[in-house]
Amino acid sequence: GTVQGLLELADIPYVGAGVAASAISMDKDLMKKIFKQRDLPILKWLTIKRKEWQKDKEKILSLVQDDFEYPLFVKPTNLGSSVGITKVHKKEELEKAIDLASSYDRKVLIEEGLEEVREIECGVLGNDEPRASVVGEVKPAGEFYDYDSKYIDKETQLIVPADLPDGVSRKVHEIALRAFKAVDAAGMARVDFFI
């Protein structure tokens, strides 16, 4: 939302979501809270602050160990392009992953992951009456759609349209539109799914 805010202060027109929707969509914790309040399907998560982590690592590691199932994804809360994200398979990898994510942001999101899922994406276009696009599937070359898979590795595939049953595509469209409206997005957005 900072770029949008600057453009609005300078009275420069732009395309896409406004200040609030952009800020909400960049903050994974806030976005998940809004999605949960709107009964959108989300994975279990915990957000911790860097200071909490530095103060009592053992307490947080124990909490995650007791309350979460592996694999986990550990992410900086306010960063894009999968920068600083680690897929964690076991307890021994968790501390290093949280250290990495907290080097990028003062808030870290720890999220339960899923095994053997398909990574699906759906564009949403419009303002007052948005429309969902054709559903696509990302087939990353690596273990998940990380920074390297997005920008460096040439093996990642984007398949459009995704080979999904019609009912699944309709459900993706429905949820993508609900997510778009939940954050009051405008113009365009991409909504990502695991199925």
MIBA-702467 format. One line per field, with one value per residue: residue in one letter; chain; z, y, x of N, C-alpha, C in turn. Coordinates in steps of 0.02 Angstrom, whole numbers. Layout:
% residues N
residu = c(A / ...)
chaine = c(A / ...)
n_zz = c(Z / ...)
n_yy = c(Y / ...)
n_xx = c(X / ...)
ca_zz = c(Z / ...)
ca_yy = c(Y / ...)
ca_xx = c(X / ...)
c_zz = c(Z / ...)
c_yy = c(Y / ...)
c_xx = c(X / ...)
This chain:
% residues 195
residu = c(G / T / V / Q / G / L / L / E / L / A / D / I / P / Y / V / G / A / G / V / A / A / S / A / I / S / M / D / K / D / L / M / K / K / I / F / K / Q / R / D / L / P / I / L / K / W / L / T / I / K / R / K / E / W / Q / K / D / K / E / K / I / L / S / L / V / Q / D / D / F / E / Y / P / L / F / V / K / P / T / N / L / G / S / S / V / G / I / T / K / V / H / K / K / E / E / L / E / K / A / I / D / L / A / S / S / Y / D / R / K / V / L / I / E / E / G / L / E / E / V / R / E / I / E / C / G / V / L / G / N / D / E / P / R / A / S / V / V / G / E / V / K / P / A / G / E / F / Y / D / Y / D / S / K / Y / I / D / K / E / T / Q / L / I / V / P / A / D / L / P / D / G / V / S / R / K / V / H / E / I / A / L / R / A / F / K / A / V / D / A / A / G / M / A / R / V / D / F / F / I)
chaine = c(A / A / A / A / A / A / A / A / A / A / A / A / A / A / A / A / A / A / A / A / A / A / A / A / A / A / A / A / A / A / A / A / A / A / A / A / A / A / A / A / A / A / A / A / A / A / A / A / A / A / A / A / A / A / A / A / A / A / A / A / A / A / A / A / A / A / A / A / A / A / A / A / A / A / A / A / A / A / A / A / A / A / A / A / A / A / A / A / A / A / A / A / A / A / A / A / A / A / A / A / A / A / A / A / A / A / A / A / A / A / A / A / A / A / A / A / A / A / A / A / A / A / A / A / A / A / A / A / A / A / A / A / A / A / A / A / A / A / A / A / A / A / A / A / A / A / A / A / A / A / A / A / A / A / A / A / A / A / A / A / A / A / A / A / A / A / A / A / A / A / A / A / A / A / A / A / A / A / A / A / A / A / A / A / A / A / A / A / A / A / A / A / A / A / A)
n_zz = c(0 / 11 / -106 / -179 / -93 / -102 / -238 / -235 / -150 / -232 / -328 / -441 / -563 / -556 / -591 / -521 / -354 / -213 / -78 / 51 / 18 / -47 / 55 / 151 / 77 / 63 / 192 / 261 / 380 / 424 / 311 / 314 / 433 / 396 / 291 / 365 / 447 / 350 / 319 / 225 / 152 / 237 / 282 / 439 / 549 / 631 / 695 / 736 / 824 / 789 / 904 / 1005 / 964 / 976 / 1112 / 1173 / 1108 / 1129 / 1188 / 1083 / 985 / 1050 / 1062 / 926 / 892 / 972 / 926 / 786 / 626 / 525 / 349 / 368 / 320 / 330 / 338 / 295 / 350 / 276 / 137 / -36 / -184 / -139 / -64 / 65 / 113 / 184 / 168 / 291 / 354 / 469 / 648 / 674 / 573 / 592 / 676 / 605 / 491 / 544 / 591 / 468 / 402 / 494 / 475 / 369 / 401 / 534 / 580 / 577 / 489 / 523 / 449 / 426 / 308 / 159 / 92 / -67 / -156 / -278 / -356 / -385 / -478 / -496 / -590 / -553 / -617 / -627 / -550 / -470 / -511 / -518 / -618 / -632 / -701 / -821 / -746 / -690 / -677 / -580 / -602 / -513 / -532 / -423 / -249 / -203 / -255 / -256 / -242 / -335 / -423 / -476 / -541 / -588 / -619 / -762 / -780 / -720 / -746 / -815 / -831 / -929 / -986 / -820 / -791 / -731 / -652 / -701 / -592 / -491 / -546 / -550 / -412 / -375 / -445 / -376 / -243 / -267 / -311 / -195 / -106 / -167 / -153 / -14 / 31 / -26 / -155 / -315 / -492 / -529 / -477 / -416 / -358 / -256 / -237 / -149 / -197)
n_yy = c(-60 / 59 / 113 / 140 / 234 / 338 / 372 / 415 / 527 / 608 / 630 / 548 / 445 / 268 / 90 / -45 / -117 / -15 / 85 / 26 / -107 / -156 / -149 / -237 / -356 / -378 / -404 / -551 / -609 / -521 / -528 / -665 / -665 / -587 / -666 / -780 / -727 / -707 / -834 / -903 / -1035 / -1075 / -1114 / -1178 / -1065 / -971 / -819 / -738 / -618 / -539 / -494 / -571 / -696 / -684 / -667 / -785 / -920 / -1059 / -1075 / -1040 / -1133 / -1250 / -1228 / -1228 / -1358 / -1432 / -1395 / -1397 / -1482 / -1560 / -1547 / -1378 / -1207 / -1070 / -899 / -729 / -604 / -491 / -489 / -520 / -626 / -748 / -732 / -770 / -878 / -1039 / -1213 / -1324 / -1479 / -1550 / -1539 / -1501 / -1414 / -1301 / -1189 / -1125 / -1087 / -995 / -899 / -856 / -802 / -701 / -616 / -542 / -479 / -404 / -478 / -648 / -780 / -937 / -1079 / -1217 / -1341 / -1432 / -1596 / -1665 / -1582 / -1482 / -1334 / -1199 / -1060 / -910 / -777 / -621 / -499 / -332 / -213 / -158 / -265 / -393 / -518 / -689 / -765 / -888 / -1038 / -1076 / -1188 / -1208 / -1288 / -1314 / -1329 / -1360 / -1406 / -1326 / -1177 / -1074 / -931 / -954 / -1046 / -963 / -858 / -893 / -1032 / -1124 / -1233 / -1235 / -1246 / -1168 / -1204 / -1173 / -1186 / -1253 / -1428 / -1474 / -1539 / -1477 / -1436 / -1412 / -1307 / -1210 / -1193 / -1141 / -1019 / -960 / -948 / -869 / -749 / -714 / -694 / -586 / -487 / -485 / -419 / -300 / -275 / -207 / -183 / -286 / -449 / -590 / -746 / -873 / -1051 / -1208 / -1369)
n_xx = c(39 / 107 / 164 / 48 / -10 / 83 / 68 / -65 / -54 / 21 / -69 / -74 / -138 / -169 / -167 / -255 / -268 / -313 / -240 / -273 / -319 / -205 / -109 / -166 / -165 / -29 / 13 / 22 / -28 / -131 / -213 / -250 / -324 / -433 / -484 / -518 / -619 / -713 / -750 / -672 / -575 / -428 / -259 / -198 / -114 / 17 / 72 / 219 / 319 / 475 / 545 / 485 / 528 / 668 / 676 / 625 / 655 / 644 / 518 / 431 / 468 / 429 / 291 / 252 / 290 / 203 / 75 / 64 / 67 / 190 / 226 / 289 / 270 / 374 / 373 / 418 / 309 / 272 / 317 / 350 / 355 / 402 / 516 / 628 / 556 / 536 / 518 / 480 / 521 / 546 / 573 / 706 / 740 / 668 / 707 / 812 / 740 / 647 / 736 / 789 / 672 / 640 / 744 / 708 / 589 / 493 / 389 / 340 / 267 / 205 / 152 / 44 / 81 / 38 / 47 / 87 / 9 / -78 / -28 / -123 / -183 / -279 / -332 / -411 / -514 / -571 / -686 / -813 / -893 / -812 / -726 / -679 / -534 / -476 / -424 / -261 / -119 / 25 / 175 / 303 / 482 / 558 / 537 / 433 / 345 / 454 / 567 / 672 / 609 / 513 / 583 / 711 / 740 / 714 / 633 / 509 / 334 / 191 / 28 / -105 / -266 / -287 / -291 / -427 / -574 / -735 / -817 / -723 / -649 / -750 / -771 / -646 / -652 / -760 / -710 / -596 / -655 / -725 / -618 / -553 / -651 / -658 / -543 / -566 / -514 / -463 / -465 / -355 / -300 / -207 / -253 / -200 / -198 / -198 / -233)
ca_zz = c(0 / 14 / -174 / -195 / -52 / -132 / -300 / -218 / -124 / -289 / -374 / -502 / -573 / -562 / -601 / -470 / -288 / -177 / -21 / 102 / -10 / -60 / 120 / 179 / 37 / 74 / 260 / 260 / 442 / 421 / 258 / 339 / 482 / 358 / 257 / 416 / 467 / 294 / 309 / 167 / 175 / 247 / 322 / 508 / 552 / 691 / 680 / 793 / 812 / 795 / 974 / 1042 / 944 / 1005 / 1185 / 1198 / 1052 / 1151 / 1199 / 1017 / 954 / 1085 / 1042 / 857 / 894 / 1003 / 894 / 713 / 590 / 470 / 339 / 382 / 282 / 372 / 291 / 317 / 343 / 230 / 80 / -93 / -228 / -101 / -33 / 136 / 131 / 190 / 183 / 347 / 358 / 536 / 701 / 670 / 521 / 607 / 704 / 550 / 448 / 578 / 589 / 401 / 391 / 538 / 449 / 317 / 426 / 607 / 593 / 541 / 486 / 522 / 421 / 409 / 237 / 136 / 49 / -131 / -178 / -341 / -346 / -432 / -473 / -533 / -593 / -546 / -650 / -621 / -491 / -435 / -532 / -543 / -650 / -624 / -764 / -829 / -692 / -711 / -629 / -579 / -586 / -500 / -541 / -356 / -202 / -202 / -300 / -220 / -283 / -392 / -470 / -508 / -580 / -612 / -647 / -824 / -783 / -694 / -799 / -802 / -876 / -933 / -924 / -778 / -804 / -671 / -665 / -703 / -525 / -454 / -575 / -526 / -341 / -374 / -465 / -321 / -186 / -290 / -310 / -124 / -78 / -199 / -121 / 58 / 44 / -64 / -210 / -375 / -551 / -543 / -424 / -426 / -297 / -259 / -203 / -147 / -199)
ca_yy = c(0 / 119 / 142 / 168 / 294 / 391 / 393 / 454 / 592 / 647 / 636 / 512 / 387 / 203 / 33 / -96 / -107 / 46 / 83 / -23 / -175 / -176 / -161 / -298 / -414 / -389 / -430 / -618 / -620 / -481 / -556 / -728 / -648 / -565 / -725 / -823 / -694 / -715 / -906 / -929 / -1089 / -1057 / -1162 / -1158 / -1025 / -935 / -763 / -718 / -557 / -550 / -485 / -630 / -750 / -673 / -671 / -852 / -966 / -1125 / -1073 / -1039 / -1198 / -1298 / -1214 / -1252 / -1431 / -1460 / -1375 / -1399 / -1542 / -1547 / -1493 / -1309 / -1153 / -1014 / -843 / -660 / -587 / -435 / -491 / -556 / -665 / -806 / -716 / -787 / -933 / -1105 / -1270 / -1358 / -1548 / -1578 / -1491 / -1478 / -1362 / -1245 / -1131 / -1092 / -1056 / -935 / -850 / -827 / -759 / -642 / -570 / -502 / -445 / -408 / -528 / -711 / -822 / -1009 / -1105 / -1288 / -1354 / -1493 / -1638 / -1688 / -1537 / -1447 / -1261 / -1171 / -987 / -883 / -704 / -588 / -433 / -291 / -170 / -172 / -331 / -428 / -584 / -734 / -787 / -959 / -1062 / -1103 / -1229 / -1199 / -1349 / -1292 / -1378 / -1379 / -1434 / -1281 / -1120 / -1026 / -877 / -983 / -1074 / -908 / -810 / -917 / -1099 / -1126 / -1295 / -1225 / -1242 / -1139 / -1238 / -1137 / -1195 / -1311 / -1488 / -1484 / -1550 / -1414 / -1417 / -1385 / -1241 / -1164 / -1179 / -1096 / -954 / -933 / -928 / -813 / -688 / -697 / -668 / -520 / -441 / -481 / -368 / -241 / -265 / -175 / -188 / -355 / -485 / -662 / -782 / -937 / -1106 / -1277 / -1418)
ca_xx = c(0 / 148 / 169 / -18 / -17 / 125 / 35 / -125 / -32 / 45 / -125 / -56 / -182 / -137 / -212 / -249 / -297 / -295 / -194 / -293 / -319 / -135 / -76 / -194 / -143 / 42 / 21 / -8 / -65 / -193 / -255 / -278 / -376 / -492 / -511 / -550 / -681 / -760 / -759 / -634 / -531 / -358 / -220 / -183 / -54 / 37 / 116 / 261 / 359 / 547 / 565 / 462 / 572 / 734 / 670 / 611 / 652 / 622 / 445 / 398 / 481 / 387 / 221 / 242 / 296 / 143 / 12 / 65 / 90 / 237 / 274 / 270 / 301 / 392 / 374 / 412 / 238 / 260 / 362 / 322 / 399 / 426 / 581 / 633 / 511 / 567 / 475 / 511 / 497 / 556 / 588 / 775 / 746 / 623 / 741 / 847 / 689 / 621 / 791 / 791 / 614 / 643 / 795 / 674 / 529 / 485 / 337 / 351 / 208 / 218 / 90 / 44 / 82 / 4 / 89 / 60 / -44 / -69 / -28 / -170 / -191 / -336 / -334 / -476 / -511 / -631 / -694 / -875 / -917 / -753 / -734 / -622 / -505 / -463 / -382 / -197 / -83 / 97 / 212 / 372 / 535 / 581 / 488 / 376 / 352 / 496 / 595 / 709 / 560 / 477 / 622 / 776 / 735 / 674 / 595 / 442 / 284 / 125 / -19 / -169 / -302 / -269 / -332 / -468 / -645 / -773 / -839 / -666 / -636 / -803 / -758 / -588 / -678 / -802 / -667 / -554 / -696 / -738 / -556 / -544 / -698 / -645 / -492 / -587 / -467 / -489 / -421 / -332 / -265 / -199 / -269 / -165 / -232 / -172 / -288)
c_zz = c(0 / -54 / -193 / -156 / -80 / -196 / -285 / -191 / -181 / -341 / -443 / -508 / -579 / -570 / -544 / -404 / -256 / -118 / 27 / 76 / -23 / 5 / 152 / 143 / 46 / 143 / 266 / 322 / 440 / 368 / 281 / 390 / 448 / 322 / 307 / 437 / 413 / 277 / 244 / 192 / 178 / 288 / 391 / 509 / 621 / 668 / 743 / 774 / 825 / 868 / 1017 / 1028 / 977 / 1081 / 1210 / 1141 / 1072 / 1161 / 1132 / 982 / 985 / 1066 / 973 / 856 / 921 / 962 / 818 / 686 / 535 / 406 / 358 / 330 / 329 / 326 / 326 / 304 / 288 / 171 / 25 / -128 / -194 / -71 / 41 / 159 / 132 / 202 / 234 / 355 / 428 / 584 / 694 / 620 / 541 / 631 / 649 / 504 / 479 / 579 / 521 / 389 / 432 / 518 / 396 / 344 / 502 / 627 / 548 / 546 / 480 / 504 / 408 / 333 / 222 / 92 / -14 / -153 / -247 / -326 / -403 / -423 / -518 / -532 / -584 / -573 / -639 / -558 / -454 / -451 / -561 / -573 / -641 / -693 / -767 / -774 / -721 / -657 / -636 / -560 / -576 / -510 / -473 / -314 / -196 / -245 / -265 / -268 / -345 / -445 / -509 / -558 / -611 / -650 / -708 / -830 / -757 / -752 / -773 / -854 / -872 / -994 / -885 / -794 / -740 / -692 / -662 / -634 / -484 / -480 / -552 / -453 / -334 / -393 / -407 / -264 / -206 / -288 / -238 / -91 / -103 / -164 / -47 / 75 / 7 / -119 / -269 / -431 / -567 / -481 / -446 / -359 / -305 / -215 / -200 / -150 / -205)
c_yy = c(64 / 153 / 175 / 232 / 352 / 417 / 435 / 523 / 638 / 657 / 605 / 451 / 322 / 148 / -16 / -75 / -43 / 34 / 26 / -95 / -200 / -191 / -225 / -359 / -428 / -418 / -496 / -633 / -584 / -510 / -622 / -714 / -626 / -624 / -771 / -793 / -701 / -789 / -932 / -984 / -1066 / -1111 / -1133 / -1119 / -994 / -879 / -745 / -655 / -573 / -545 / -544 / -689 / -744 / -682 / -743 / -902 / -1034 / -1128 / -1078 / -1106 / -1252 / -1290 / -1242 / -1329 / -1463 / -1450 / -1383 / -1466 / -1520 / -1576 / -1425 / -1264 / -1096 / -956 / -776 / -639 / -536 / -435 / -532 / -596 / -726 / -794 / -735 / -843 / -999 / -1157 / -1312 / -1427 / -1578 / -1524 / -1461 / -1422 / -1297 / -1182 / -1091 / -1056 / -993 / -881 / -816 / -779 / -695 / -594 / -524 / -459 / -451 / -456 / -589 / -752 / -895 / -1042 / -1180 / -1295 / -1418 / -1531 / -1656 / -1647 / -1509 / -1372 / -1230 / -1096 / -964 / -807 / -679 / -518 / -396 / -249 / -190 / -241 / -371 / -496 / -624 / -758 / -863 / -980 / -1092 / -1147 / -1217 / -1266 / -1329 / -1348 / -1403 / -1405 / -1391 / -1220 / -1064 / -974 / -904 / -1011 / -1019 / -869 / -836 / -983 / -1100 / -1189 / -1288 / -1216 / -1208 / -1168 / -1202 / -1162 / -1256 / -1368 / -1506 / -1500 / -1483 / -1390 / -1387 / -1316 / -1190 / -1145 / -1131 / -1025 / -921 / -907 / -869 / -748 / -666 / -667 / -597 / -469 / -432 / -428 / -302 / -223 / -232 / -185 / -259 / -384 / -557 / -695 / -852 / -989 / -1167 / -1322 / -1488)
c_xx = c(41 / 155 / 103 / -30 / 22 / 93 / -26 / -106 / -10 / -9 / -109 / -102 / -141 / -190 / -201 / -280 / -271 / -249 / -212 / -290 / -248 / -98 / -101 / -167 / -69 / 56 / -15 / -49 / -132 / -241 / -288 / -333 / -440 / -524 / -547 / -617 / -734 / -772 / -728 / -587 / -458 / -324 / -206 / -117 / -44 / 83 / 154 / 299 / 432 / 570 / 545 / 509 / 640 / 733 / 663 / 601 / 624 / 547 / 408 / 408 / 437 / 314 / 206 / 244 / 233 / 79 / 8 / 90 / 138 / 209 / 244 / 301 / 313 / 407 / 382 / 339 / 226 / 309 / 330 / 375 / 431 / 495 / 577 / 588 / 549 / 512 / 512 / 479 / 502 / 580 / 658 / 786 / 710 / 659 / 776 / 797 / 660 / 674 / 794 / 733 / 617 / 698 / 766 / 617 / 526 / 430 / 350 / 288 / 231 / 152 / 96 / 42 / 42 / 53 / 50 / -1 / -28 / -73 / -67 / -173 / -248 / -332 / -405 / -468 / -576 / -631 / -757 / -904 / -859 / -770 / -670 / -599 / -503 / -414 / -318 / -167 / -8 / 128 / 285 / 422 / 559 / 524 / 426 / 393 / 389 / 525 / 630 / 661 / 525 / 519 / 686 / 770 / 689 / 631 / 524 / 393 / 221 / 78 / -85 / -206 / -277 / -317 / -369 / -539 / -682 / -795 / -784 / -649 / -687 / -791 / -698 / -611 / -717 / -758 / -622 / -593 / -711 / -677 / -542 / -588 / -683 / -593 / -507 / -537 / -502 / -439 / -403 / -298 / -256 / -211 / -240 / -200 / -187 / -233 / -259)
